[in-house]
Amino acid sequence: MGTIELRVIPTTSPALSETMRLCPLRAGLSKASTASTYSLGNPKAWLGAAYHAVLEAAGRIGDRAETAYQEAWADAVRKQHERAQSHPLNRRFGRPEQWPGYHMIRAMAMLRAKEIGHSRSTEPSNPSYHGYGPREEYLTGAGGLIVGRPDFVRGDSIIDYKTGEVREGSASDALKPTFTRQLQIYAYLVRERTGVWPIRGVVIPMEGRSVEVALDPDECDRVVSNAVAILDSYNQTISAGGSATRLARPSPEACSWCPYQAICPPFWEAADGTWTESLGSVAVSGTVVALREPTLDGTSISLTLLIVKGTEPSAAIELGPLRFDIHISLGQIQTGSRIRATGLTKRPNGSLNTAMRTIIVVSDDIPKIIIPEPDPSNSDPPLTV
């Protein structure tokens, strides 16, 4: 059993500050390189990165060369695919064309790129800051503690493109609070760069109508101060040492879609049967009491698990068929092994089913999440604001 060490995080961003707000432990794990081995990626997020790469190309070159948009998409997808194929869990997703939403997201990327390329030549941009510069170009603020790069700054507006749902509810026109706060942080960063406050934020979803919010300077300042305070609190905890579980905020909301469920001790201590609906999946931990022989072609196996913890009551359940090429830990499992399974689904008859997002790990192989003991020889003071 190895360890995952949580370290001080020097800067936050609009997206990271939202993760820290939800669960500081999840934020810390996202910055620990060794934790990624146990977390499953999201092809929709990879396609979202490609979507933004196309928009970046449109913002840079305008509408003179549509082939450049296609090349930007192909290059971004290729890089995402190469990373996925080198990851022990993510390679299960196969070719990019098989990723959920691939063709629709690509088509919408080309459509939005044409809109951006045309508007670039007809609308004025903020003279002090031009959105969508090089990808490594970030704005900084709050003494360097916050970094970020809005998609576009046009005139007095911040424009942000999203690939997922942006409204608070299906019948609501209100923007999700998390996206409002991100726009407010971007506004603060733009003011730091230009000296001028943007007055509105516009979120443009991949499909449907855009959503606009007013950007009040006092509220932007408050949101930034809160983001910095959350960062400071996290780093003070890390600097003080002690148990990493103090950083956890387990709840169905915080743990939903969290890629670290399988290795997170507070999740398994808190999750129960009331979580399933909000969590969106089933997670169980227990002992393997029976193991079936591999199928004739040797590609998969089935097992019986006696549940001890998780979102299902204690019972013996059947799991399978489980493919060896997807669940890489299967070769280590024997009768009597303790395992955890996350990302399961429930059939109409109540039985459990594996899905593409199912992760199975052997409990004894799960690394311990730690905060290294403070080094008394280190004279650097902890991060403060």
C-alpha positions in Angstrom: 0.0 0.0 0.0 1.4 3.3 -1.1 0.6 6.9 -0.1 -0.9 9.9 -1.7 0.6 13.1 -0.2 -1.4 16.3 -0.2 0.6 19.5 -0.6 0.1 23.2 -0.3 -1.7 24.6 -3.4 -0.1 28.0 -4.3 -2.9 29.4 -6.5 -6.6 28.8 -7.1 -8.7 29.4 -10.2 -12.4 29.9 -10.9 -12.9 26.1 -11.4 -10.6 25.0 -8.6 -12.2 27.4 -6.1 -15.6 25.7 -6.8 -14.1 22.3 -6.1 -12.5 23.6 -2.9 -15.9 25.1 -1.9 -17.5 21.7 -2.4 -14.8 19.5 -0.8 -11.2 20.6 0.0 -10.1 17.0 0.0 -11.3 16.5 -3.6 -9.4 19.6 -4.6 -6.2 18.4 -2.9 -6.5 15.0 -4.6 -6.9 16.7 -8.0 -3.5 18.3 -7.5 -1.8 15.1 -6.3 -0.4 13.3 -9.4 -0.4 9.8 -7.8 -4.2 10.1 -7.2 -4.9 10.2 -10.9 -4.0 6.5 -11.2 -7.1 5.6 -9.2 -9.5 8.1 -10.9 -11.5 7.6 -14.0 -11.5 10.5 -16.5 -14.6 11.9 -18.3 -14.7 11.8 -22.2 -17.2 14.6 -22.2 -14.6 16.8 -20.4 -12.0 15.8 -22.9 -14.3 16.8 -25.7 -15.0 20.0 -23.9 -11.3 20.8 -24.0 -11.3 20.1 -27.7 -14.3 22.3 -28.1 -12.5 25.2 -26.4 -9.4 24.6 -28.5 -11.5 25.2 -31.6 -13.0 28.4 -30.2 -9.5 29.5 -29.3 -8.4 29.0 -32.9 -11.4 31.0 -34.1 -10.6 33.9 -31.7 -7.0 33.9 -32.9 -7.5 33.6 -36.7 -11.0 34.8 -37.3 -13.1 33.3 -40.1 -10.4 33.1 -42.8 -9.7 29.4 -42.7 -12.3 26.9 -41.6 -9.8 24.1 -42.1 -7.9 25.6 -39.2 -10.8 24.8 -36.9 -10.9 21.2 -38.1 -7.1 20.9 -37.5 -7.5 22.4 -34.0 -10.2 19.9 -33.2 -8.1 16.9 -34.6 -5.0 18.0 -32.7 -6.8 18.5 -29.4 -8.7 15.2 -29.6 -5.5 13.4 -30.6 -3.7 14.7 -27.4 -6.6 13.7 -25.2 -6.8 10.3 -26.8 -3.0 9.7 -26.3 -3.3 10.6 -22.6 -6.3 8.4 -22.2 -4.6 5.4 -23.8 -1.6 5.8 -21.4 -3.9 5.7 -18.3 -4.8 2.3 -16.9 -8.4 3.1 -16.4 -9.1 5.7 -19.1 -8.0 3.5 -22.1 -11.4 1.6 -21.7 -13.1 4.4 -23.6 -11.6 3.5 -26.9 -11.4 5.6 -30.0 -12.5 9.3 -29.8 -15.4 8.7 -32.2 -16.8 6.3 -29.6 -16.8 8.9 -26.9 -20.4 10.0 -25.9 -21.4 13.1 -27.8 -18.3 13.2 -30.1 -20.1 14.0 -33.3 -22.5 16.5 -31.8 -19.8 18.4 -29.9 -17.6 18.5 -32.9 -20.4 19.9 -35.0 -21.3 22.5 -32.4 -17.6 23.5 -32.1 -17.5 24.3 -35.8 -20.7 26.3 -35.6 -19.6 28.3 -32.6 -16.2 28.9 -34.2 -17.8 30.4 -37.3 -19.8 32.7 -35.1 -16.7 33.8 -33.2 -14.6 34.2 -36.3 -17.2 36.4 -37.9 -17.8 38.5 -34.8 -14.0 39.0 -34.3 -13.9 41.0 -37.5 -17.0 43.0 -36.8 -17.1 43.7 -33.0 -14.6 45.6 -30.9 -12.7 43.7 -28.2 -11.6 45.2 -25.0 -8.6 47.4 -26.1 -6.6 46.4 -23.0 -7.2 42.7 -23.0 -8.0 40.4 -25.9 -9.7 37.1 -25.0 -8.4 33.8 -26.2 -4.8 34.5 -26.4 -2.2 31.7 -26.2 -3.4 28.9 -23.9 -0.6 29.5 -21.4 -1.6 33.1 -21.0 -3.4 33.6 -17.7 -4.6 36.6 -15.8 -3.5 36.9 -12.2 -5.0 38.7 -9.2 -5.2 38.9 -5.4 -1.5 39.1 -5.1 -1.0 36.2 -7.5 -3.2 33.8 -5.5 -5.9 33.6 -8.2 -5.3 32.8 -11.9 -7.7 32.3 -14.8 -8.4 33.1 -18.4 -11.9 34.0 -19.6 -12.9 32.8 -23.0 -13.5 36.2 -24.4 -13.7 39.8 -23.2 -15.6 41.9 -25.7 -16.3 45.5 -24.9 -17.7 45.5 -21.4 -18.7 41.9 -21.4 -17.1 38.6 -20.3 -18.2 35.7 -22.6 -17.8 32.1 -21.4 -18.6 29.0 -23.5 -19.9 25.8 -21.8 -20.6 22.4 -23.2 -22.9 21.2 -20.4 -26.1 22.5 -18.8 -25.8 26.0 -17.5 -29.1 26.8 -16.0 -30.1 26.1 -12.4 -33.0 23.9 -13.5 -34.7 22.7 -16.7 -37.5 25.3 -16.2 -35.3 28.1 -15.0 -33.6 30.9 -16.7 -31.2 31.5 -13.8 -27.5 30.7 -14.2 -26.1 28.1 -12.0 -24.4 29.8 -9.0 -21.1 28.1 -9.7 -20.9 29.7 -13.1 -22.0 33.1 -11.8 -19.1 33.0 -9.3 -16.7 32.0 -12.0 -17.7 35.0 -14.1 -17.3 37.2 -11.0 -13.8 36.0 -10.5 -13.0 36.5 -14.2 -14.3 40.1 -13.9 -12.0 40.7 -11.0 -9.0 39.4 -12.9 -9.9 41.5 -16.0 -10.2 44.6 -13.7 -6.7 43.8 -12.3 -5.3 43.7 -15.8 -7.1 46.6 -17.4 -8.3 48.8 -14.5 -11.9 48.6 -15.8 -14.7 46.5 -14.5 -16.7 44.4 -17.0 -20.4 45.0 -16.3 -22.0 41.8 -17.6 -21.2 38.1 -18.0 -22.6 36.0 -20.8 -22.6 32.2 -20.7 -23.2 30.6 -24.1 -24.1 26.9 -23.8 -23.3 24.5 -26.6 -27.1 24.3 -27.2 -29.9 26.7 -26.3 -30.1 30.3 -25.4 -27.3 32.2 -23.7 -27.6 33.4 -20.1 -26.6 36.9 -19.0 -25.8 38.1 -15.5 -24.8 41.6 -14.2 -21.4 41.8 -12.6 -21.4 44.0 -9.5 -17.9 45.1 -8.4 -18.6 44.7 -4.7 -20.0 41.2 -5.2 -17.1 40.3 -7.4 -14.7 41.5 -4.6 -16.6 39.4 -2.1 -16.5 36.2 -4.2 -12.7 36.7 -4.7 -12.1 37.3 -1.0 -14.0 34.1 -0.2 -12.1 32.1 -2.8 -8.8 33.3 -1.3 -10.0 32.5 2.2 -10.9 29.0 1.2 -7.5 28.5 -0.4 -5.8 29.9 2.7 -7.8 27.6 5.0 -6.8 24.6 2.9 -3.1 25.5 3.0 -3.2 26.3 6.7 -4.5 22.8 7.3 -1.8 21.3 5.1 0.9 23.3 6.8 -0.3 22.2 10.2 -0.2 18.5 9.3 -2.5 15.9 10.9 -5.2 13.8 9.3 -6.2 14.4 5.7 -9.7 13.4 6.4 -10.2 16.8 8.1 -10.4 18.2 4.6 -13.3 16.0 3.5 -16.9 17.3 3.2 -18.7 14.0 2.3 -22.3 14.4 1.1 -24.3 13.2 -1.9 -23.8 16.6 -3.6 -20.0 16.8 -3.0 -19.4 13.1 -3.8 -21.6 12.9 -6.9 -19.3 12.4 -9.9 -16.3 12.6 -7.7 -13.5 10.6 -9.4 -11.9 9.7 -6.1 -14.8 7.8 -4.5 -13.0 4.5 -4.5 -10.0 5.7 -2.5 -11.7 8.2 -0.2 -12.1 7.0 3.4 -14.7 9.6 4.4 -16.9 8.7 1.5 -17.1 5.1 2.7 -17.7 6.2 6.3 -20.6 8.4 5.3 -22.3 6.9 2.2 -25.5 4.9 2.9 -28.7 3.9 1.2 -30.1 7.4 1.3 -27.4 8.6 -1.1 -28.1 6.5 -4.2 -30.6 8.8 -5.9 -28.6 12.0 -5.4 -25.2 10.3 -6.0 -26.4 9.1 -9.4 -24.7 5.7 -9.0 -24.2 2.8 -6.6 -21.0 2.2 -4.6 -20.4 -1.0 -2.5 -17.6 -2.4 -0.5 -17.3 -6.0 0.8 -15.7 -9.4 0.6 -15.6 -11.7 -2.4 -17.2 -15.0 -1.3 -17.3 -16.7 -4.7 -15.3 -16.3 -7.9 -16.5 -17.9 -11.2 -14.1 -19.3 -13.7 -13.3 -17.0 -16.6 -15.5 -17.2 -19.7 -14.5 -19.6 -22.5 -12.6 -16.8 -24.3 -10.9 -15.8 -21.1 -12.0 -12.1 -21.4 -14.2 -11.8 -18.3 -15.1 -13.2 -14.9 -18.0 -13.0 -12.4 -18.0 -12.9 -8.6 -20.3 -12.8 -5.6 -19.7 -10.0 -3.2 -20.9 -9.8 0.4 -21.6 -6.1 0.9 -20.4 -4.6 4.1 -20.5 -0.8 3.3 -21.8 1.5 0.7 -25.1 2.7 -0.7 -26.7 -0.8 -0.6 -27.8 -2.9 2.4 -25.7 -5.8 3.5 -26.4 -8.7 1.1 -24.7 -11.1 -1.3 -24.8 -9.7 -4.8 -23.6 -10.9 -8.2 -21.2 -8.8 -10.2 -20.3 -9.7 -13.8 -19.3 -10.3 -16.4 -16.3 -8.2 -15.5 -13.8 -7.7 -18.3 -10.1 -8.1 -17.6 -9.1 -5.4 -20.1 -11.3 -2.8 -18.3 -11.0 -3.8 -14.6 -7.2 -4.2 -14.4 -7.3 -5.3 -10.7 -9.3 -8.5 -11.5 -6.1 -10.6 -11.7 -5.4 -9.9 -8.0 -8.9 -10.8 -6.7 -9.4 -14.2 -5.0 -12.1 -15.6 -2.7 -11.8 -13.7 0.5 -10.5 -10.5 -1.1 -11.9 -7.2 0.1 -12.9 -4.9 -2.8 -14.7 -1.7 -3.5 -16.9 -1.1 -6.6 -18.1 2.4 -7.6 -20.1 3.6 -10.6 -22.5 0.7 -10.6 -26.0 1.0 -11.8 -29.2 -0.6 -10.6 -31.5 -2.6 -12.8 -35.3 -2.3 -12.5 -35.4 -5.5 -10.6 -33.0 -4.1 -8.0 -29.9 -6.1 -9.0 -26.7 -4.3 -9.7 -25.0 -3.9 -13.1 -21.5 -2.7 -14.1 -21.2 0.3 -16.4 -18.5 2.1 -18.4 -17.8 4.2 -15.3 -17.5 1.3 -12.9 -14.2 1.1 -11.0 -13.2 -2.0 -9.0 -10.2 -1.8 -6.6 -8.8 -4.2 -4.1 -9.0 -2.6 -0.7 -5.5 -3.7 0.4 -4.1 -1.9 -2.6 -5.7 1.5 -1.9 -3.1 4.1 -1.0 -3.4 6.0 2.2 -4.1 9.7 1.8 -1.8 11.7 4.1 -0.6 15.2 4.9 3.2 15.1 5.4 4.3 16.1 8.8 5.6 19.7 9.0 9.3 20.0 8.4 10.7 22.0 11.4 13.8 22.9 9.2 11.5 24.7 6.8 11.6 28.4 7.7 9.0 29.4 5.0 5.8 30.7 6.7 2.5 29.1 5.8 0.5 30.8 3.1 -1.6 33.7 4.4 -3.7 36.4 2.9 
